Amino acid sequence: MRPVYDRRRMDAPETKAPGPPGKARLGVVAGVLALLVAGAAGWKGWQLFVEEPRRAEAALRAFDVTPAAKVVPAPPILGYTPEGKPFTLADARGQVVFVNFWATWCPPCREEMPSMLQLGRELASRHPGKFRMVAVSVDDGWPEVRQFFAGRLPQGIDVLLDPEQVVTKEYFCLARGGCPDSFKFPETYVVDTSGKLVSYVIGPRNWSDPAALRYLERLFP
């Protein structure tokens, strides 16, 4: 007798194609993605509100702006521009005033002048009528200054002379709370809108450094 086979047992078991994921699974995936997006946004926010200000402050410290020994009225400046226009610091009350002491025979002064002038133009554009840049030369006379600027004095800056270094000494001594043994150039002083000397910078700087603009922007009301 021939054996009898049960076809139901010999056939391969039926398999079903996987169906679409259930709603619960989709919800889990969506939740994970939402958490990842929220985490990324939170990290970005942390960088913007915590890390970026820290970096900005670190850059400002590296730029090395020195607070004045006492925040007191700045020494008066009285002079004439090469065109014969009178200048007084009192006329600049209500403005942030950037006062730079320099000389044409001073290599660092010459090197920083282009970036300094660019900074002055940018601040004057951002704050019309609220910013003043003054360059006080300790050269003996105007011929040297005119030659330095190739006969064309820059716009947006008041250039004055202090050959006897009278005003120079007043600023150097007041900012430090005492007179230094010698005067070195360049040196820059910042006068706020109330006419008070608030800070100074010893030596040359690259004034295109964002820290310079960031610091001065704080002084505008």
URTABEL-V460162 format. One record per backbone hydrogen bond with DSSP energy under -1.0 kcal/mol. NH is the residue of the N-H (numbers start at 0). CO is the residue of the C=O. E is the energy in kcal/mol with one decimal. If there is no record, write none. Layout:
BEGIN
((NH/CO/E) (NH/CO/E))
END
This chain:
BEGIN
((8/5/-1.5) (9/5/-1.6) (10/6/-2.3) (25/21/-2.0) (26/22/-2.2) (27/23/-1.9) (28/24/-2.2) (29/25/-2.6) (30/26/-2.2) (31/27/-2.4) (32/28/-2.5) (33/29/-2.4) (34/30/-2.2) (35/31/-2.3) (36/32/-2.5) (37/33/-2.6) (38/34/-2.4) (39/35/-2.4) (40/36/-2.6) (41/37/-2.5) (42/38/-2.3) (43/39/-2.3) (44/40/-2.6) (45/41/-2.3) (46/42/-2.2) (47/43/-2.3) (48/44/-2.7) (49/45/-2.1) (50/45/-1.7) (51/46/-3.3) (53/49/-1.5) (54/50/-2.5) (55/51/-2.6) (56/52/-2.4) (57/53/-2.3) (58/54/-2.4) (59/55/-2.1) (60/56/-2.4) (61/57/-2.1) (62/58/-1.6) (63/59/-1.0) (65/199/-2.7) (67/197/-2.2) (68/174/-2.8) (71/69/-1.5) (73/194/-2.7) (78/86/-2.2) (80/84/-2.7) (83/80/-2.5) (86/78/-3.0) (88/76/-1.6) (91/88/-1.7) (92/89/-1.5) (93/192/-1.9) (94/91/-2.1) (95/129/-2.8) (96/190/-2.6) (97/131/-2.9) (98/188/-3.0) (99/133/-3.2) (100/186/-3.1) (101/135/-2.1) (105/102/-1.4) (109/105/-1.9) (110/106/-2.1) (111/107/-2.0) (112/108/-1.2) (115/111/-2.1) (116/112/-2.6) (117/113/-2.0) (118/114/-2.0) (119/115/-2.2) (120/116/-2.1) (121/117/-2.2) (122/118/-2.5) (123/119/-2.3) (124/120/-1.8) (125/121/-2.3) (126/122/-2.6) (129/126/-2.4) (131/95/-2.5) (133/97/-3.4) (134/157/-2.7) (135/99/-3.1) (136/159/-3.1) (137/101/-2.3) (145/141/-3.2) (146/142/-2.3) (147/143/-2.1) (148/144/-1.9) (149/146/-1.6) (150/145/-3.7) (151/148/-2.0) (157/132/-2.6) (159/134/-2.6) (161/136/-3.0) (164/161/-1.7) (168/164/-1.7) (169/165/-1.7) (170/166/-2.2) (171/167/-2.6) (172/168/-2.5) (173/169/-2.3) (174/170/-2.1) (176/172/-1.3) (177/172/-1.7) (186/100/-1.6) (187/200/-2.3) (188/98/-3.0) (189/198/-2.5) (190/96/-2.8) (191/195/-2.7) (194/191/-2.1) (196/71/-2.8) (197/189/-2.4) (198/189/-1.1) (199/65/-2.6) (200/187/-2.9) (202/185/-1.5) (206/204/-1.1) (208/205/-2.0) (211/208/-1.7) (213/209/-2.5) (214/210/-2.3) (215/211/-2.2) (216/212/-2.4) (218/215/-1.4) (219/216/-1.2))
END
